[in-house]
Amino acid sequence: MRLGFAGTPRFSVPALEALADSEHAVQVVFTKPDRPAGRGRHVQVSPVKQRALELGLEVLEPATFKSPDTLDTLRALDLDALVVVAYGLILPPAALAAPRLGCFNIHASLLPRWRGAAPIQRALLAGDAVTGVTIMRMEAGLDTGPMLAVRAVDIEERDTGGSLHDRLAVLGAALLRETLDALARGQGLPETPQPEAGVTYAHKISKPEAEIDWRADVQEVLRKVRAFNPAPVAQTRWGAQQVRIWEAELAPATLAPATAPGAAAPPGTVIDAGQSGIDVTCGRGALRVTRLQLAGRKPMTAADILNSQRLAGASFSSP
């Protein structure tokens, strides 16, 4: 088939690579325009653009798909299908109708659960045991289209936003290729409408959400640490200093609360600090912080931090 591809972040790259390695012909790659980012405001090329150029594919960077010129370009490509993976721009009905077979999307959840911008982080924050990827036909609604293929995976105990992102990106790429191969063979794939029951929305993550409230249950705090690694990273304050919490686990004070030292300490209190980690009380239970980052420093293990900082008895503040 003659395919177009639309994507921008790192999550999209495995799908682009899978299509470039397939029997299908990728005619063009759409990605969001280059933009300045970081402290130096240097112009950054999207991961999809960088990989597409390495693969020798044509790249287009329209600011919108609503302009007549962009729609004319899309129609002139005479595509069989357009694959959209975390593109970041809304496709109007005219664009969705341009390819012969329509537009298809990889969504990183088991729809209709976690429609929207941040399905991976929301699944972790909610404590879901299972997630996966869905291949759907795109329509005007937000992630509301009929489903062509679904594949589930367990969320592992130590999964982070980063590790789950990488697993789902690879899984989605493989499922996408299987789906398009079947369509190319003329194999009729059932398109299952999404059920009305069970719809949840994965709203975009905001930086204030990364603030740890030590008054919460330790499981809630731990889910936040996992979900927000590698971005925006769970954070707290130690006096006037911002501290980012990269990795943590349940502390012995949670696993054996009857014998826990400092059980009556206020939430946010460091009740133990040693080579294994820094134990902090929560509203219920205690969190063992194993990797953290002080302001102006690189992320370090708790053991390395304790070589230069005395944290026993310190207090982290809640928002």
C-alpha positions in Angstrom: 0.0 0.0 0.0 0.9 3.6 -0.5 1.2 5.0 3.1 1.6 8.3 4.8 2.9 8.6 8.3 2.2 11.3 10.9 4.1 11.4 14.2 6.4 13.5 16.3 7.8 12.1 19.6 10.0 9.1 20.4 6.9 6.9 20.9 6.2 7.1 17.1 9.6 6.0 15.9 9.2 2.2 16.2 6.0 2.4 14.2 7.8 4.4 11.5 10.7 2.0 11.4 8.3 -1.0 11.1 6.5 0.5 8.1 9.8 1.5 6.5 10.9 -2.1 6.8 7.6 -3.5 5.4 6.4 -4.3 1.9 4.4 -1.0 2.0 5.7 2.2 0.5 5.9 5.2 2.9 5.4 8.2 0.6 5.7 11.0 3.1 6.2 11.6 6.8 4.3 14.5 8.5 5.7 15.8 11.8 5.2 18.9 13.9 7.4 21.9 12.9 10.8 22.3 14.5 10.6 24.5 17.6 13.0 26.0 20.1 13.3 24.1 23.4 15.4 23.8 26.5 17.2 26.6 28.4 19.1 27.7 25.4 16.0 27.8 23.2 17.8 25.9 20.5 15.8 24.6 17.6 15.0 20.9 18.2 14.2 18.4 15.4 11.5 15.9 16.3 12.6 12.3 16.8 10.4 11.3 13.9 11.9 13.8 11.6 15.4 12.8 12.5 14.7 9.1 11.9 12.7 9.7 8.7 15.6 11.7 7.2 18.0 8.8 8.2 15.7 6.5 6.3 15.6 8.7 3.2 12.0 9.6 3.5 10.3 12.9 2.5 9.4 15.0 5.5 6.7 17.7 5.6 6.0 19.9 8.6 2.7 21.7 8.2 1.6 24.0 11.0 -2.0 22.8 10.6 -4.0 20.4 8.5 -6.8 22.8 8.2 -5.2 24.9 5.5 -6.4 24.3 1.9 -2.7 23.9 0.7 -2.0 21.1 3.2 -5.2 19.3 2.3 -4.4 19.6 -1.4 -0.9 18.2 -0.7 -2.4 15.3 1.2 -5.0 14.5 -1.5 -2.3 14.7 -4.3 -0.3 11.9 -2.6 -3.1 9.5 -3.4 -2.5 7.4 -0.3 -4.2 4.1 0.6 -3.9 4.9 4.3 -2.4 7.5 6.7 -1.0 6.2 9.9 -1.1 8.6 12.8 1.0 7.9 16.0 1.2 10.6 18.7 1.3 13.3 16.0 0.2 16.3 18.1 -2.0 18.0 15.5 -5.7 17.6 15.0 -6.8 16.2 11.7 -10.1 17.7 10.4 -12.7 15.5 8.7 -11.4 16.4 5.2 -8.0 15.1 6.1 -9.4 11.9 7.7 -11.3 11.2 4.5 -8.5 11.9 2.0 -6.7 8.4 2.0 -8.6 5.6 0.2 -8.9 3.4 3.3 -8.8 6.2 5.9 -6.6 7.0 8.8 -5.4 4.6 11.5 -3.9 5.3 14.9 -1.9 3.5 17.6 -3.3 4.4 21.0 -1.3 3.3 24.1 -4.2 1.9 26.1 -7.0 -0.6 26.0 -9.7 1.7 24.7 -12.1 3.0 25.8 -10.0 3.3 29.0 -7.7 6.2 28.9 -8.6 8.1 25.8 -6.6 11.3 25.5 -3.1 12.7 25.9 -1.4 10.7 28.7 -2.7 7.1 28.8 0.6 5.6 30.0 1.0 7.9 33.0 -2.7 7.7 33.9 -2.7 4.0 33.9 0.3 3.9 36.3 -1.2 6.6 38.5 -4.5 4.7 38.8 -2.7 1.5 39.8 -4.0 -0.4 36.7 -2.7 -4.0 36.5 -3.1 -4.3 32.8 -2.7 -2.0 29.8 -1.9 -2.4 26.1 -2.3 -0.9 22.6 -5.2 -0.4 20.3 -5.2 0.1 16.6 -8.3 2.1 15.7 -9.8 3.9 12.7 -9.7 7.6 13.3 -12.8 9.7 13.4 -13.6 13.3 14.5 -14.0 12.4 18.2 -11.1 12.2 20.6 -9.9 8.5 20.4 -13.5 7.4 19.8 -13.0 5.4 16.5 -13.8 1.7 16.0 -11.1 -0.8 17.0 -9.3 -3.1 14.5 -6.9 -4.8 16.9 -6.0 -4.8 20.6 -3.1 -6.3 22.5 -2.8 -6.3 26.3 0.3 -6.5 28.5 0.7 -6.7 32.3 2.0 -3.6 34.1 5.0 -4.9 36.0 5.6 -4.0 39.7 8.7 -1.9 38.8 7.4 -0.3 35.6 7.9 3.4 35.2 6.4 5.8 32.7 9.6 5.4 30.6 9.8 1.6 30.7 6.1 1.2 29.9 6.3 3.8 27.1 9.1 1.8 25.4 7.3 -1.5 25.7 4.1 -0.2 24.3 5.8 1.7 21.4 7.4 -1.6 20.2 4.2 -3.6 20.8 2.1 -1.0 19.0 4.5 -1.0 16.0 4.3 -4.8 15.6 0.5 -4.8 15.9 0.2 -1.9 13.4 2.2 -3.8 10.8 0.1 -6.9 11.3 -3.1 -4.9 10.8 -1.9 -3.1 7.7 -0.6 -6.3 6.2 -4.0 -7.9 6.6 -5.7 -4.9 5.0 -3.3 -5.0 2.1 -4.2 -8.7 1.5 -7.8 -7.7 1.4 -8.5 -9.5 4.6 -11.6 -8.1 6.1 -10.9 -7.0 9.7 -13.9 -6.5 12.0 -14.1 -3.0 13.3 -15.5 -3.1 16.8 -17.2 0.0 18.1 -15.9 1.2 21.4 -18.3 0.4 24.3 -19.9 3.2 26.1 -19.1 1.7 29.5 -15.7 2.1 30.9 -14.7 5.4 29.2 -12.0 7.3 31.1 -9.9 10.3 30.0 -6.2 10.6 30.3 -5.8 14.3 30.6 -2.5 15.9 29.8 0.0 15.8 32.7 0.7 19.2 34.4 3.8 20.0 36.3 1.9 20.8 39.6 0.8 17.2 39.6 4.4 16.1 40.1 4.4 17.6 43.6 4.4 14.8 46.2 1.8 15.1 49.0 3.4 13.1 51.8 0.0 13.0 53.6 -1.2 10.5 50.9 -1.0 6.7 51.2 2.5 5.4 50.3 1.1 3.4 47.4 -0.3 6.6 45.9 3.1 8.4 46.3 5.0 5.4 44.8 2.7 5.3 41.8 3.4 9.0 41.2 7.2 8.4 41.4 6.9 5.6 38.8 4.4 7.4 36.5 6.4 10.6 36.3 9.8 9.0 35.6 11.3 10.2 33.2 9.1 13.3 33.0 8.1 15.5 34.7 9.7 13.6 37.6 8.0 13.5 41.1 9.3 16.3 43.3 9.2 17.7 46.8 11.0 20.4 48.8 13.6 20.2 51.5 13.6 23.6 53.1 14.0 26.0 50.2 15.6 23.3 47.9 13.7 21.4 45.3 14.3 17.6 45.4 13.3 15.3 42.5 12.5 11.7 43.4 13.5 9.4 40.5 13.2 5.9 42.0 11.6 4.5 45.2 10.1 1.4 46.7 8.1 0.5 49.8 10.1 0.9 53.0 10.3 -1.7 55.7 8.3 0.7 57.8 5.4 -0.1 55.4 6.1 -3.8 55.1 6.2 -4.2 58.9 4.3 -1.2 60.4 4.0 -2.7 63.9 7.7 -2.5 64.5 8.4 0.6 62.3 10.6 3.3 63.8 9.2 6.8 63.7 5.6 5.5 63.2 4.2 8.6 64.9 6.4 11.0 62.9 4.6 13.6 60.7 4.3 12.8 57.0 7.4 13.8 55.1 9.8 13.0 57.9 13.0 11.0 57.2 12.9 8.2 59.7 15.9 6.3 58.4 18.7 7.1 56.0 21.4 4.6 54.9 23.0 2.7 52.1 19.7 1.1 51.1 17.8 4.3 50.8 16.1 7.2 52.6 12.8 6.2 54.3 10.2 8.9 54.4 6.8 8.7 56.3 3.6 9.1 54.4 0.0 9.5 55.5 -0.1 5.7 55.6 3.2 3.7 55.4 6.6 4.9 54.4 8.5 5.3 51.1 12.1 4.3 50.6 13.7 6.7 48.2 16.6 5.1 46.3 17.5 7.6 43.6 17.0 11.4 43.9 18.3 14.7 42.6 19.1 17.8 44.5 18.8 21.2 42.9 21.6 21.9 40.5 22.9 18.3 40.7 22.6 15.2 38.6 20.4 12.3 39.8 22.3 10.1 42.3 21.7 7.1 44.4 20.6 7.7 48.0 23.9 6.2 49.2 25.9 8.8 47.1 23.7 11.7 48.4 24.3 10.7 52.0 28.0 10.9 51.5 27.6 14.7 51.4 24.2 15.4 53.0 22.8 14.5 56.4 19.1 13.7 55.9 18.2 11.7 59.0 15.5 13.6 60.8 15.0 16.0 57.9 11.5 16.8 56.7 10.2 17.1 53.1 7.2 19.4 52.7 3.9 18.8 51.0 2.2 21.3 48.6 
